Amino acid sequence: MEAFNKVLENALNKVSNTQGSGWDLHIPIVLWAYRTTCKKLTRQTPFRLVYGVEAVMPMEYIVPSLCIATLTGMTDHEALEERLLQLAELEEKIFLAGFH
């Protein structure tokens, strides 16, 4: 936990102004960056390990990804089969992340 606090502190220092005020406004941005950055130990993002999918960035709504197609109810048999394969791969990645 102390290591995470140090990472959070360093990131907040980088994005907040030089006077140190307003750091609390940047917490959501810093947490999002931390949760969507691949970690060396697990080779996964914390977001993916918790939710089973990568985080959806706003650009993916313009150029639809499989995740957006699933969320918006676009039914495509091939897309559903692809999603099942992704879920199987996710289970394997979570299993392997436990060993790292």
C-alpha positions as a printed NumPy array, in Angstrom:
array([[  0.   ,   0.   ,   0.   ],
       [  2.878,   2.363,   0.765],
       [  4.281,   1.833,  -2.734],
       [  0.948,   2.797,  -4.29 ],
       [  0.76 ,   5.9  ,  -2.088],
       [  4.219,   6.932,  -3.286],
       [  3.175,   6.444,  -6.941],
       [  0.01 ,   8.464,  -6.303],
       [  1.965,  11.23 ,  -4.573],
       [  4.545,  11.449,  -7.385],
       [  1.872,  11.578, -10.069],
       [ -0.111,  14.247,  -8.215],
       [  3.045,  16.327,  -7.811],
       [  3.601,  16.173, -11.571],
       [  0.096,  17.277, -12.563],
       [ -0.704,  19.812,  -9.847],
       [  0.492,  23.385,  -9.963],
       [  3.792,  24.48 ,  -8.445],
       [  2.155,  25.957,  -5.34 ],
       [  0.72 ,  22.582,  -4.337],
       [ -2.89 ,  23.698,  -4.289],
       [ -5.557,  22.012,  -6.354],
       [ -3.99 ,  18.557,  -6.125],
       [ -7.309,  17.097,  -4.996],
       [ -8.878,  18.029,  -8.349],
       [ -6.419,  15.743, -10.141],
       [ -7.028,  12.554,  -8.118],
       [ -9.584,  11.027, -10.557],
       [ -7.262,  11.632, -13.521],
       [ -4.253,  10.132, -11.761],
       [ -6.238,   7.102, -10.59 ],
       [ -7.558,   6.533, -14.124],
       [ -4.019,   6.665, -15.487],
       [ -2.798,   4.216, -12.833],
       [ -5.669,   1.783, -13.381],
       [ -5.276,   1.737, -17.161],
       [ -1.48 ,   1.382, -17.28 ],
       [ -0.04 ,  -2.094, -17.798],
       [  1.956,  -3.29 , -14.782],
       [  5.221,  -5.206, -15.219],
       [  4.516,  -7.808, -12.54 ],
       [  1.137,  -9.001, -13.82 ],
       [  1.521,  -7.84 , -17.447],
       [ -2.063,  -6.578, -17.189],
       [ -3.812,  -3.357, -16.285],
       [ -5.529,  -3.282, -12.887],
       [ -8.731,  -2.288, -14.695],
       [ -8.649,  -5.429, -16.845],
       [ -7.98 ,  -7.693, -13.866],
       [-10.957,  -6.246, -11.992],
       [-13.523,  -5.864, -14.767],
       [-12.385,  -8.43 , -17.323],
       [-12.098,  -5.956, -20.207],
       [ -9.834,  -3.099, -21.087],
       [-11.054,   0.391, -20.292],
       [-13.135,   2.   , -23.014],
       [-11.699,   5.253, -24.208],
       [-14.011,   7.866, -25.818],
       [-12.377,   7.319, -29.214],
       [-13.785,   3.782, -29.24 ],
       [-17.286,   5.223, -29.538],
       [-16.278,   6.843, -32.834],
       [-14.478,   3.757, -34.148],
       [-16.5  ,   0.941, -32.525],
       [-14.629,  -1.855, -30.806],
       [-15.97 ,  -5.228, -29.758],
       [-16.568,  -3.858, -26.261],
       [-18.729,  -1.011, -27.577],
       [-20.613,  -3.354, -29.899],
       [-21.438,  -5.555, -26.917],
       [-22.458,  -2.629, -24.711],
       [-24.705,  -1.067, -27.335],
       [-26.425,  -4.343, -28.17 ],
       [-25.065,  -4.781, -31.682],
       [-25.709,  -8.475, -32.295],
       [-23.216, -10.184, -34.509],
       [-22.657, -13.911, -34.155],
       [-18.959, -13.654, -34.993],
       [-18.51 , -10.827, -32.486],
       [-20.132, -12.921, -29.759],
       [-17.869, -15.872, -30.533],
       [-14.869, -13.538, -30.44 ],
       [-16.004, -12.249, -27.049],
       [-16.221, -15.79 , -25.682],
       [-12.661, -16.398, -26.847],
       [-11.576, -13.168, -25.158],
       [-13.207, -14.279, -21.898],
       [-11.403, -17.621, -22.074],
       [ -8.106, -15.806, -22.652],
       [ -8.886, -13.485, -19.748],
       [ -9.323, -16.395, -17.363],
       [ -5.943, -17.705, -18.456],
       [ -4.308, -14.268, -18.042],
       [ -5.761, -13.851, -14.549],
       [ -4.485, -17.318, -13.654],
       [ -0.998, -16.503, -14.984],
       [ -1.01 , -13.087, -13.287],
       [ -1.389, -14.9  ,  -9.978],
       [  1.951, -16.615, -10.574],
       [  3.778, -13.393, -11.452]])
